[in-house]
Protein backbone atom coordinates (compact mmCIF):
# COMPACT_ATOMS: atom_id res chain seq x y z
CA UNK A 1 0.00 0.00 0.00
CA UNK A 2 2.86 2.36 0.81
CA UNK A 3 4.38 1.71 -2.62
CA UNK A 4 1.04 2.36 -4.35
CA UNK A 5 0.50 5.55 -2.36
CA UNK A 6 4.02 6.77 -3.18
CA UNK A 7 3.54 5.97 -6.87
CA UNK A 8 0.27 7.90 -6.96
CA UNK A 9 1.96 10.94 -5.41
CA UNK A 10 4.71 10.86 -8.03
CA UNK A 11 2.25 10.37 -10.90
CA UNK A 12 -0.12 13.10 -9.72
CA UNK A 13 2.73 15.56 -9.11
CA UNK A 14 4.20 14.85 -12.53
CA UNK A 15 0.86 15.44 -14.25
CA UNK A 16 0.29 18.68 -12.33
CA UNK A 17 3.74 20.02 -13.23
CA UNK A 18 3.65 19.02 -16.89
CA UNK A 19 0.03 20.07 -17.47
CA UNK A 20 0.62 23.51 -15.94
CA UNK A 21 3.70 24.15 -18.07
CA UNK A 22 2.13 22.89 -21.30
CA UNK A 23 -1.08 24.84 -20.73
CA UNK A 24 0.81 28.10 -20.14
CA UNK A 25 2.96 27.59 -23.25
CA UNK A 26 0.06 26.74 -25.55
CA UNK A 27 -2.13 29.46 -24.05
CA UNK A 28 0.54 31.98 -25.08
CA UNK A 29 0.24 30.82 -28.71
CA UNK A 30 -3.55 30.71 -28.43
CA UNK A 31 -4.20 34.17 -27.02
CA UNK A 32 -1.81 36.00 -29.38
CA UNK A 33 -3.23 34.08 -32.35
CA UNK A 34 -6.73 35.19 -31.38
CA UNK A 35 -5.53 38.78 -31.01
CA UNK A 36 -4.11 38.59 -34.54
CA UNK A 37 -7.32 37.26 -36.05
CA UNK A 38 -6.17 33.66 -36.49
CA UNK A 39 -8.79 30.93 -36.17
CA UNK A 40 -7.68 28.33 -33.62
CA UNK A 41 -9.10 24.92 -34.45
CA UNK A 42 -7.68 22.81 -31.60
CA UNK A 43 -6.21 23.46 -28.16
CA UNK A 44 -4.94 20.12 -26.88
CA UNK A 45 -3.28 19.08 -23.64
CA UNK A 46 -1.68 15.75 -24.46
CA UNK A 47 -1.58 13.77 -27.69
CA UNK A 48 -3.39 10.77 -29.08
CA UNK A 49 -7.01 9.78 -28.69
CA UNK A 50 -9.25 12.40 -27.11
CA UNK A 51 -10.34 11.55 -23.58
CA UNK A 52 -12.46 14.64 -23.01
CA UNK A 53 -13.21 17.77 -24.97
CA UNK A 54 -15.61 20.56 -25.79
CA UNK A 55 -16.10 23.34 -28.37
CA UNK A 56 -16.11 26.99 -27.38
CA UNK A 57 -18.21 29.70 -29.06
CA UNK A 58 -15.35 30.55 -31.45
CA UNK A 59 -15.23 27.01 -32.81
CA UNK A 60 -12.06 25.94 -31.00
CA UNK A 61 -11.97 22.32 -29.84
CA UNK A 62 -10.49 22.13 -26.34
CA UNK A 63 -9.43 18.60 -25.52
CA UNK A 64 -7.35 16.34 -23.31
CA UNK A 65 -5.36 13.62 -25.07
CA UNK A 66 -4.52 10.14 -23.84
CA UNK A 67 -0.73 10.74 -23.83
CA UNK A 68 0.01 13.58 -21.36
CA UNK A 69 3.51 14.33 -22.69
CA UNK A 70 2.98 17.78 -24.14
CA UNK A 71 0.31 19.56 -26.10
CA UNK A 72 -0.35 21.72 -29.12
CA UNK A 73 -2.48 24.43 -30.69
CA UNK A 74 -3.61 23.83 -34.26
CA UNK A 75 -4.42 26.88 -36.36
CA UNK A 76 -6.68 27.07 -39.38
CA UNK A 77 -4.51 26.23 -42.39
CA UNK A 78 -2.03 24.03 -40.50
CA UNK A 79 -1.28 20.64 -42.02
CA UNK A 80 -0.54 19.10 -38.62
CA UNK A 81 0.13 19.79 -34.94
CA UNK A 82 3.66 20.98 -35.77
CA UNK A 83 2.09 23.94 -37.63
CA UNK A 84 3.47 22.98 -41.03
CA UNK A 85 1.60 24.88 -43.75
CA UNK A 86 -1.13 22.92 -45.45
CA UNK A 87 -1.86 22.95 -49.16
CA UNK A 88 -5.03 25.00 -49.52
CA UNK A 89 -5.03 26.97 -52.80
CA UNK A 90 -8.81 27.09 -52.92
CA UNK A 91 -9.40 29.07 -49.74
CA UNK A 92 -11.94 31.84 -49.96
CA UNK A 93 -10.93 35.42 -49.09
CA UNK A 94 -12.77 35.07 -45.77
CA UNK A 95 -10.87 31.87 -44.95
CA UNK A 96 -7.54 33.39 -45.90
CA UNK A 97 -8.26 36.25 -43.51
CA UNK A 98 -8.25 33.83 -40.56
CA UNK A 99 -5.62 31.34 -41.81
CA UNK A 100 -2.35 31.42 -39.87
CA UNK A 101 -0.04 31.01 -42.88
CA UNK A 102 -1.62 33.95 -44.72
CA UNK A 103 -0.74 36.36 -41.93
CA UNK A 104 2.29 38.63 -42.23
CA UNK A 105 5.70 37.37 -41.11
CA UNK A 106 5.60 39.70 -38.09
CA UNK A 107 2.20 38.40 -36.96
CA UNK A 108 3.21 34.76 -37.38
CA UNK A 109 6.45 35.37 -35.51
CA UNK A 110 4.52 37.06 -32.69
CA UNK A 111 2.18 34.06 -32.38
CA UNK A 112 5.07 31.59 -32.31
CA UNK A 113 7.20 33.60 -29.88
CA UNK A 114 4.21 34.02 -27.55
CA UNK A 115 4.49 30.42 -26.34
CA UNK A 116 8.00 30.68 -24.84
CA UNK A 117 7.26 34.26 -23.74
CA UNK A 118 4.25 33.01 -21.77
CA UNK A 119 6.50 30.47 -20.01
CA UNK A 120 8.91 33.21 -18.94
CA UNK A 121 6.19 35.63 -17.83
CA UNK A 122 4.44 32.85 -15.93
CA UNK A 123 7.66 31.99 -14.10
CA UNK A 124 8.25 35.63 -13.11
CA UNK A 125 4.71 35.93 -11.75
CA UNK A 126 4.94 32.63 -9.85
CA UNK A 127 8.25 33.60 -8.28
CA UNK A 128 6.85 37.04 -7.43
CA UNK A 129 3.80 35.48 -5.74
CA UNK A 130 5.99 33.11 -3.74
CA UNK A 131 8.47 35.83 -2.75
CA UNK A 132 5.70 38.12 -1.52
CA UNK A 133 3.87 35.41 0.46
CA UNK A 134 6.13 32.54 1.50
CA UNK A 135 9.32 34.54 0.98
CA UNK A 136 12.48 34.22 -1.11
CA UNK A 137 15.14 31.69 0.01
CA UNK A 138 17.87 33.92 1.37
CA UNK A 139 21.26 33.36 2.95
CA UNK A 140 23.70 36.29 3.19
CA UNK A 141 26.78 35.77 0.98
CA UNK A 142 29.01 35.72 4.03
CA UNK A 143 31.48 32.90 4.61
CA UNK A 144 30.85 31.04 7.85
CA UNK A 145 33.43 28.29 7.45
CA UNK A 146 36.36 27.50 5.15
CA UNK A 147 37.28 23.83 4.77
CA UNK A 148 40.96 23.08 5.53
CA UNK A 149 42.93 22.21 2.41
CA UNK A 150 40.20 23.55 0.12
CA UNK A 151 40.54 25.87 -2.87
CA UNK A 152 39.13 28.73 -0.77
CA UNK A 153 41.68 28.14 2.01
CA UNK A 154 44.54 28.10 -0.47
CA UNK A 155 43.28 31.38 -1.96
CA UNK A 156 43.21 33.06 1.46
CA UNK A 157 39.43 33.35 1.99
CA UNK A 158 38.39 33.45 5.64
CA UNK A 159 35.26 33.15 7.76
CA UNK A 160 33.49 36.51 7.88
CA UNK A 161 34.42 37.54 4.33
CA UNK A 162 31.41 38.89 2.44
CA UNK A 163 31.27 37.90 -1.23
CA UNK A 164 30.33 40.87 -3.42
CA UNK A 165 30.74 39.60 -6.96
CA UNK A 166 31.74 36.63 -9.13
CA UNK A 167 33.45 37.52 -12.42
CA UNK A 168 32.08 41.04 -12.02
CA UNK A 169 28.47 39.94 -11.47
CA UNK A 170 27.01 41.27 -8.22
CA UNK A 171 26.08 38.66 -5.60
CA UNK A 172 23.26 39.30 -3.13
CA UNK A 173 22.65 35.78 -1.82
CA UNK A 174 24.78 32.76 -1.02
CA UNK A 175 22.49 30.83 -3.37
CA UNK A 176 23.71 32.95 -6.31
CA UNK A 177 27.32 32.29 -5.31
CA UNK A 178 26.70 28.54 -5.27
CA UNK A 179 24.95 28.50 -8.66
CA UNK A 180 27.92 30.22 -10.30
CA UNK A 181 30.57 28.09 -8.61
CA UNK A 182 29.01 24.69 -9.39
CA UNK A 183 29.18 25.41 -13.13
CA UNK A 184 32.77 26.63 -13.03
CA UNK A 185 34.59 23.38 -12.26
CA UNK A 186 38.23 23.53 -13.43
CA UNK A 187 37.61 27.06 -14.74
CA UNK A 188 39.26 30.12 -13.10
CA UNK A 189 36.81 32.67 -11.68
CA UNK A 190 37.39 35.99 -9.93
CA UNK A 191 35.84 36.57 -6.52
CA UNK A 192 35.42 40.07 -5.12
CA UNK A 193 34.88 40.18 -1.36
CA UNK A 194 34.90 42.60 1.53
CA UNK A 195 37.03 42.09 4.64
CA UNK A 196 37.35 44.67 7.43
CA UNK A 197 35.80 47.32 5.20
CA UNK A 198 38.23 46.73 2.32
CA UNK A 199 37.32 45.20 -1.05
CA UNK A 200 39.67 42.61 -2.52
CA UNK A 201 39.60 40.45 -5.63
CA UNK A 202 41.21 37.04 -5.99
CA UNK A 203 41.15 34.31 -8.61
CA UNK A 204 40.25 30.72 -7.76
CA UNK A 205 39.59 27.54 -9.75
CA UNK A 206 36.70 25.48 -8.33
CA UNK A 207 37.59 21.83 -7.81
CA UNK A 208 35.39 19.22 -9.52
CA UNK A 209 33.74 16.95 -6.93
CA UNK A 210 31.00 14.34 -7.10
CA UNK A 211 27.78 14.79 -5.17
CA UNK A 212 24.14 13.66 -5.24
CA UNK A 213 22.13 15.38 -7.99
CA UNK A 214 18.77 15.14 -6.22
CA UNK A 215 17.20 12.72 -8.72
CA UNK A 216 18.90 9.49 -7.68
CA UNK A 217 22.25 9.92 -9.41
CA UNK A 218 25.59 11.64 -9.05
CA UNK A 219 26.85 14.82 -10.67
CA UNK A 220 30.31 16.32 -10.79
CA UNK A 221 30.19 20.00 -9.87
CA UNK A 222 32.55 22.79 -8.92
CA UNK A 223 33.27 23.57 -5.26
CA UNK A 224 35.69 25.89 -3.47
CA UNK A 225 35.11 24.61 0.07
CA UNK A 226 33.09 27.27 1.91
CA UNK A 227 29.89 27.23 3.94
CA UNK A 228 27.42 30.02 4.67
CA UNK A 229 27.50 31.94 7.92
CA UNK A 230 23.90 31.02 8.77
CA UNK A 231 21.11 28.63 7.85
CA UNK A 232 18.58 29.21 5.08
CA UNK A 233 16.00 31.90 5.78
CA UNK A 234 13.04 33.28 3.83
CA UNK A 235 12.66 37.00 3.17
CA UNK A 236 9.32 38.44 2.10
CA UNK A 237 9.27 41.26 -0.45
CA UNK A 238 6.65 43.86 -1.27
CA UNK A 239 4.83 43.17 -4.59
CA UNK A 240 7.01 45.47 -6.72
CA UNK A 241 10.27 44.14 -5.27
CA UNK A 242 8.91 40.60 -5.59
CA UNK A 243 8.46 41.09 -9.35
CA UNK A 244 12.02 42.46 -9.60
CA UNK A 245 13.44 39.45 -7.79
CA UNK A 246 11.19 37.18 -9.85
CA UNK A 247 12.82 38.58 -12.99
CA UNK A 248 16.26 38.07 -11.46
CA UNK A 249 15.45 34.50 -10.52
CA UNK A 250 14.23 33.82 -14.05
CA UNK A 251 17.39 35.36 -15.50
CA UNK A 252 19.49 33.20 -13.19
CA UNK A 253 17.77 30.00 -14.35
CA UNK A 254 18.28 31.00 -18.00
CA UNK A 255 21.94 31.86 -17.38
CA UNK A 256 22.59 28.65 -15.49
CA UNK A 257 20.94 26.54 -18.19
CA UNK A 258 22.78 28.23 -21.05
CA UNK A 259 26.09 28.08 -19.19
CA UNK A 260 25.69 24.36 -18.61
CA UNK A 261 24.70 23.67 -22.23
CA UNK A 262 27.61 25.77 -23.49
CA UNK A 263 30.08 23.91 -21.29
CA UNK A 264 28.50 20.58 -22.28
CA UNK A 265 28.96 21.35 -25.99
CA UNK A 266 32.57 22.39 -25.31
CA UNK A 267 33.18 19.12 -23.46
CA UNK A 268 33.70 20.79 -20.07
CA UNK A 269 30.63 19.15 -18.54
CA UNK A 270 29.24 15.64 -18.87
CA UNK A 271 25.60 14.90 -19.69
CA UNK A 272 24.95 13.62 -16.17
CA UNK A 273 22.70 16.56 -15.36
CA UNK A 274 20.52 16.14 -18.45
CA UNK A 275 17.22 14.46 -17.66
CA UNK A 276 13.94 13.58 -19.31
CA UNK A 277 10.40 12.75 -18.29
CA UNK A 278 11.47 10.26 -15.61
CA UNK A 279 13.65 12.86 -13.90
CA UNK A 280 10.82 15.38 -14.03
CA UNK A 281 8.47 12.81 -12.51
CA UNK A 282 10.89 11.95 -9.70
CA UNK A 283 11.72 15.55 -8.91
CA UNK A 284 8.02 16.46 -8.95
CA UNK A 285 7.17 13.68 -6.51
CA UNK A 286 10.09 14.43 -4.22
CA UNK A 287 9.37 18.16 -4.13
CA UNK A 288 5.62 17.67 -3.69
CA UNK A 289 6.32 15.83 -0.44
CA UNK A 290 8.33 18.80 0.87
CA UNK A 291 5.69 21.52 0.45
CA UNK A 292 3.21 23.00 -1.98
CA UNK A 293 5.37 26.13 -2.30
CA UNK A 294 8.34 23.99 -3.34
CA UNK A 295 6.24 22.26 -6.01
CA UNK A 296 4.98 25.60 -7.34
CA UNK A 297 8.56 26.87 -7.47
CA UNK A 298 9.59 23.77 -9.40
CA UNK A 299 6.79 24.41 -11.92
CA UNK A 300 8.18 27.92 -12.48
CA UNK A 301 11.71 26.56 -12.98
CA UNK A 302 10.58 23.93 -15.47
CA UNK A 303 8.45 26.55 -17.24
CA UNK A 304 11.60 28.57 -17.90
CA UNK A 305 13.41 25.50 -19.20
CA UNK A 306 10.57 24.61 -21.58
CA UNK A 307 10.38 28.19 -22.84
CA UNK A 308 14.13 28.31 -23.39
CA UNK A 309 14.34 24.92 -25.12
CA UNK A 310 11.51 25.89 -27.48
CA UNK A 311 13.52 28.90 -28.63
CA UNK A 312 16.37 26.73 -29.90
CA UNK A 313 16.59 27.13 -33.71
CA UNK A 314 15.52 23.54 -34.41
CA UNK A 315 12.73 22.97 -36.95
CA UNK A 316 9.61 21.53 -35.25
CA UNK A 317 10.32 23.72 -32.20
CA UNK A 318 9.19 27.35 -31.98
CA UNK A 319 12.75 28.54 -32.56
CA UNK A 320 12.85 26.64 -35.84
CA UNK A 321 9.68 28.38 -37.03
CA UNK A 322 11.18 31.74 -36.04
CA UNK A 323 14.32 30.86 -38.00
CA UNK A 324 12.23 30.13 -41.10
CA UNK A 325 10.37 33.41 -40.64
CA UNK A 326 13.66 35.31 -40.34
CA UNK A 327 14.83 33.77 -43.62
CA UNK A 328 11.49 34.66 -45.20
CA UNK A 329 11.79 38.26 -44.00
CA UNK A 330 15.26 38.56 -45.54
CA UNK A 331 14.40 36.80 -48.82
CA UNK A 332 11.01 38.45 -49.21
CA UNK A 333 9.39 35.04 -49.71
CA UNK A 334 9.19 31.80 -47.70
CA UNK A 335 11.46 28.83 -48.22
CA UNK A 336 10.22 26.26 -50.69
CA UNK A 337 7.98 23.43 -49.51
CA UNK A 338 10.74 20.83 -49.99
CA UNK A 339 13.26 22.85 -48.00
CA UNK A 340 10.78 23.28 -45.18
CA UNK A 341 9.85 19.58 -45.26
CA UNK A 342 13.50 18.51 -45.05
CA UNK A 343 14.03 21.03 -42.26
CA UNK A 344 11.13 19.61 -40.25
CA UNK A 345 12.39 16.07 -40.80
CA UNK A 346 15.87 17.02 -39.60
CA UNK A 347 14.37 18.83 -36.61
CA UNK A 348 12.26 15.81 -35.72
CA UNK A 349 15.36 13.58 -35.81
CA UNK A 350 17.25 15.99 -33.55
CA UNK A 351 14.37 16.24 -31.07
CA UNK A 352 13.94 12.47 -30.97
CA UNK A 353 17.70 12.03 -30.49
CA UNK A 354 17.68 14.42 -27.55
CA UNK A 355 14.63 12.67 -26.10
CA UNK A 356 16.28 9.24 -26.36
CA UNK A 357 19.52 10.55 -24.82
CA UNK A 358 17.66 12.20 -21.92
CA UNK A 359 15.60 9.06 -21.33
CA UNK A 360 18.74 6.91 -21.33
CA UNK A 361 20.29 9.25 -18.78
CA UNK A 362 17.17 8.82 -16.64
CA UNK A 363 17.33 5.03 -16.86
CA UNK A 364 21.00 5.00 -15.87
CA UNK A 365 20.58 7.57 -13.10
CA UNK A 366 17.61 5.77 -11.58
CA UNK A 367 19.53 2.47 -11.82
CA UNK A 368 16.85 0.89 -14.01
CA UNK A 369 19.46 -0.21 -16.58
CA UNK A 370 21.61 -1.94 -13.95
CA UNK A 371 18.51 -3.58 -12.46
CA UNK A 372 17.38 -4.98 -15.81
CA UNK A 373 20.92 -6.12 -16.62
CA UNK A 374 21.03 -7.97 -13.30
CA UNK A 375 17.91 -9.92 -14.22
CA UNK A 376 19.66 -11.50 -17.19
CA UNK A 377 23.18 -11.91 -15.80
Buried (B, 14 or more C-beta within 10 A) or exposed (E): EEEEEEEEBBBEBBBBBBBBBBBBBBBBBBBBBBEBEBBBBBBBBBBEEEEEBEEEEEEBBBBBBEEBEBBBBBBBBBEEBBBBBBEBEEBEEEBBBBBBBBBEBEBBBBBBBBBBBBBBBBBBBBBBBBBBEBBBBBBBBBBBEBEEEBBBBBBEBEEBBBBBBBEEEEBBBBBBBBBBBBBBBEEEBEBBBBBEEEEBEEEBBBBBEEEEBEBBBEBBBBBBBBBBBEEEEEEBBEEEBBBBBBBBBBEBBBBBBEBBBEBBEEEBBEEBBBBBBBBBBBBBBBBBEEEEBBBBBBBBBBBBBBBBBBBBBBBBBBBBBBBBBEBBBEEEEBBEEEEBEEBBEBBBEBBEEBEEEBBBBBBBBBEEEEEEEEEEE
